[in-house]
């Protein structure tokens, strides 16, 4: 690619760090061609780096060059440092994985390397997209910048769970065999879904077009508000008595267009010649069949709620109007993603509340419309942050 395109990608990667809930320091490097990479340089607050600070680095020199030369599949590297990545990486050689999205990136264990030398980094990233540097931070190396941004933030929230999970009983590791299956599936199947650059644009009536556009907008908002990262999580709306619209599988929310949204029959799960729908389309369809007041669903992967998911713990909202509106935040039984068993346990739980936690996954919320469901998801995440004692002083009065 040319330097202008690389600068655009690097600028967009920086925008992926919003600093709403967590501030991360570090640097981002993007491969330009065989000779050079573009870097943010130094150790800076990732959300605040300006384009004039970008540096061109020779790939024949430096740690970035050695990694890019040895990993032709890697086009973006991020080093990220936060208080929790530092704490979680001290005094250990590996961290047992407790969240399904991290398991897909690294398998049952997140390696902790002793130093940030190129040789150590390459060893830490063997058969993995991410690793920790002891007492220092985290590294993500991916095929593109957006995937790297999502990966480093997934590591950060897993470290949050490791550090703060002791407040609610401690984290529970995903069984090794299951974590290995998650990783294998991610490599062989998940990342290869919906790779076609375009799908045929077919006509929609005005109402369906509006519903599709709303899903696109709320998908981007999900990421902007740090309720999910990259392509993780999913959203849907009830279109009519027979059909729902749902986000496609494995597509970055900022790449999804109205024609990429998938129309699925809620009784048969058939979707014809379209994008592959979200892995959790079975769960969404069952909810629409069994919850008459359900008009929209969101599955999030937000940080504080992920701490509870890693600990297999729920919580109460503490009474008042919010408690009356949503109910208790209950934990479902565990079941593998995309299965009929998971759909059944989630919907059974949602019959008692409007929000629940899937162990090792994240939150599921339902309501009459996307705007209401989004508000519920935000309120639950903020309550979870408060219960865990996270600093919310920088948030607005309305958010607190």
N, C-alpha and C positions, 0 to 999 in steps of 0.2 A: 504494500500500500504506500501512498505518498505521505509526506509529512503532515499535510493539512488534514488528511483523513485520520491519521494517528492522533493528532491534537484534538480532533472532534471526539474520538473515542475516549481519550483520556479525560476530557472535560465532562463527558457524559458519565464516566465511571465515578468521578468526584461527586457528581450530583446524587449518586447512590448512597452517599453518607450524609444523612440528614441531621444528625446530632440532636434529634428530638429526645431520645431516651438515653443514649450512650454516646460519649465522645471517644473517638478512636484516633490515635496518632500513628504515623508511619509513612510509607511511600508506595507508589504504584508505578509499575514499569510495563510498557506495551511494546512488543516487537514491531518495528516498522518494516524491515527487510532483513536480508542476511547480514547486513553490515552494522546496523544501528538499532537502538531502541530509544523510546522517549520515556523519560522518567520525571516524576514530581520532585525528586531529589530530597536528600536529608530525611529528617524525622519531623513531620509537620502534622498539624491537625488536618485529617483527611478531608473533612467537610469544608475547609476554608482555603484550600490551595487555589491560587490564581494561575491562569494560562501563562502569564509572563514569567512564572517560576519554573516552567518546564525546562528540562535539560536533555540534550541529545547525548547518548552514551555509546561508545564504541563497543561492539559485541566481541571484539578481540581482547577486551580488557574488563576488569572488575567482576564482582560476583554475579551481576545480572547477565553479563556475557557468557560466563561459564555455564549458568543454568540454561539459558536459551540455546547455546550450542549443543548441550547434551540432551535437551528435551525439545525436539522439533515439533512435538504436539502441543507445546505450551506457547501461548502468545501473550499472556498477561500474568504478572506476578504482583501480589500485594503482600507487604509486611504490615501487620496491624498490631498496635499495642494499646491495651486498656488495663485498668486495675484488675479486672477479673481474669484476663488471659495471663497476666503476670502471676497472680496468686495460684491459679489452677495448674500452672506449669512448674511450680517450685517443688523440689524434693521428690520427684517421681520420673519414671522413664516412659510412662504411658498413662492415658486416662481412659477408663472403661467408658464406652459410648452408651449414652442413655436416651438419645433422641434419634428417631428414624431418619430424619434428613441428613444428620451427620453420619450415620451408619452408611448411607448411600455414597457419601464422599470418601469414606476411609475404612469401612468395615468395623469390626468389634472394638478396636482400640485406636485412639488418637495418639500417635507417636509424639514423644517429647525428646527433641535433640538437644545436645549439650551446648552447642554454639551455632552461630549463624554463618559459619564458613560454607562456601559452595559445596564442598564434599559432604558436609553434614546435612545441608538442605536437600541435596539430591538423594541421600540415603533416606531422609525423613519422608520424602515425597514418592518413594518407590511404592507403586501400586496404590497410591493415595493422591488426592487433590489437595490435601491440607496436612499441616503438622504444627506443633508448638515448639518454641525455642525456650529452653529452661529459664524461668525467671525473667523473660524478655517480652514475649508476645506470640503472635501466630503468623503463619505463612500460608497463602493460597496460591496455587499455580494451575491455571485453566486454559482452555482453548480460546476464550475471549474474555474481555474485561468485565462484562456484565456477570458472567458466571463466577469470575473471581471475586467480585464485589459481594455476591450472594454467599459464596463459600466462606469468606472471611467473617461475615456477620453471623453465619450459622455456627461457626466455631466459637465466636464470642458469646452467643447466647447459651451454648453448651457449657462454656466455662462459667457463665453466670449461674447456671443450674448447679454446677459442681461446688461453687463457692457458697451460694446462698441456700442450697437445698437442705442443709443441716437444720435450718429453722423450721422445716416442716417434715422432719423425719429422715432426711437423706435421700439421695438418688438411688434408683434401681437400674442396674445395668441391663441392657438388651442381651438376651442369650447369644453367645458367640455364633452358633450355627445360623440363627435368624439374621444377625447382623451381616454375616458373610453372604447370605442370600440377597439381602437388600443391596449390598455392594455389587454383586454379580449382575443382578437385574438392572441396576442403574447403568452399568457399563454396556451390557449387551442389548438392552431394550429401551429403557426410559429416554436416554439421551438421543436416541435415533428416531423417536416419534416425531411426526409432523415436521419433517425436514424440508418438504417441498416449499419453495419460496412463495408460491401463490396457490390459492385454490380458486375454483371457478366462482365468480360472483353471480349469484342467482337472485331473482327479484324477491323482495320482501314487501309486505304491506306496511303501512305507516307505523302501526303499533309494534310490529315485530322489529322493524328497523330501530325504533326508539328503545326497545328493550335490549337489543344487541348493543347499541351504542352506550347504554347505561352500564352494562356489564364491562365493556371496555374501559369506561371512565372509572368505575369503582375498582377494577383490577389495578389500574395505575395508582389510585388513591391508597389502596391496601399497602402498596410498597412505599409510597411517599410518607405514610404515617407509621412506618415500621411495624405493621401488623403481619407482614410476610416479606419474603425476599425472593428475587429472581422469578422463577416459575413455580415456586412452592405455594401450596394452598389452592383453593378453588372457590368459585362463586357460581350461583345459578339463580334463575327466576322461573316461576311457573308461567308458561305461556298460555295454556288453556287446560281443559280437563284431561287432555291426552298427552300433552307435550311440555317439555321444559327446555330452556336454553341454558347451556353450561359452558364454562371456559374449556379450551382444548388442553390436552395433556402436554407437559414439557415445553410450553412456549412462554418466553419471557413476556410479562404483562405489558411491557412497552413496545412489543412487536405485534401484539394481537390487534387485528382489524375486525370490523363488524362481520365480514364474511367468514372469519375464522371461528366465531362462536358456533357451537354445535347444537343442533336441534335433535333432541332425543325423545323417543316415545317412553313415557314413564311406566308403561305396563310391560313392554317387550324389551326395552333398552336398545331397540334398533335405531340406527342413525344414518344408514345408507352411505352415499358417497360424499363424505365430508371429512373434516379433520377428525382425528381420534379424540374422543372426549376425555375429560379428567378421569383418572383412575377411580375416583370416588363417585362416579356417576350412578352406580348402584345404590349408594347411600342416599344421594339426593333424590333419586326416583322413589325410593321407598318412603322417604319423608313426605313427598308430595302425595303419595297414595294414602298414607295413614294419618297425616296431620292436616285436617281440612283448613285450618287457619294459616297454613304455611304458604307464603308467597315468594319467599326468597331465602337462600341459605348461603352462609360463608363458612369456610374452613380456613382458619388462620394459623400462623406459626410464630406468634409474637413472643417477645423475650420473656416477660414475667410469667405469662401463662405457661411457657415452656418449662419453667422451673417446676411448676406444679405437675406438669405432664411427666417430667423426668422423675418426679418423686411419687407418681401415681396418687396424687392428693387433690382434693377439691377444697372449696371454702364457701362460706356464707358472705353475702354482700352487706350484712349488718343491719337488716331491717330498713324501714322507710319505703319511699316510693320506688326506688330502684329494685329493692328486694321483691316488692309486690309485682312489678312489671316483669322481671326476669325469672325470679326463683333462685334456689340454691345452685351453685356451680358444682354439679355432680360429676363424678368420674365414671366412665363407662368400663365395662369389662374389656380386657385386651383381646384384640383379634387382628390378624394381618390386614394391611391396607388393601382396599379394592374387593374384599370378600363379602359374601352374603352374611357371614357371621358378624363382621364389623358393622355393616348396614343395620342389621337387626339390633345389635346392642346399643348403637347410637340412637336410633329412632325410639327404641324402648325407653331410653333415658330422657330423650327430649319430650316425651309425653308428660314428664313431671316438671319440666323447666324449659326455658328458652335458650339455655346455654349449657354446654357440657365440655368436659376435657377427655380427650382420647389419650390414654397412657402412651407416652413416648412419641406422641405426634403433635398435638396442639388443641385448639379450641374449635367447637362447632356451634354456630348460632343460627337461629331462625326467627322469622317474623313476617309481617304482612308485605314488606317491601324492602328493597336494598338499602334505602337511606335509614330506615329504622334498624335494620340488622347491623349496619355499619356502626351506628351510634351505640348499639348494645355491645358490639365487640370492643369498641374503644373504651366504654365505661368499665367493662370487665377487666381489660388489660390495666387500666389505671388503678382499679381496686386491688388487683394482684400486686402491682408495684408498691402500693401503700402498705399492704400486709407484709411484704418482704422488706420494708424499710428502705426502699430505693429512694434516692434523692429526686424529688419532683419540684424543687424550688424554682427551677428555670422555666417550668411550664406556666401557661397563662392561668388566671383565676378560674376561668371556665373549665379548663382541663383538670384542674385539681378539685 
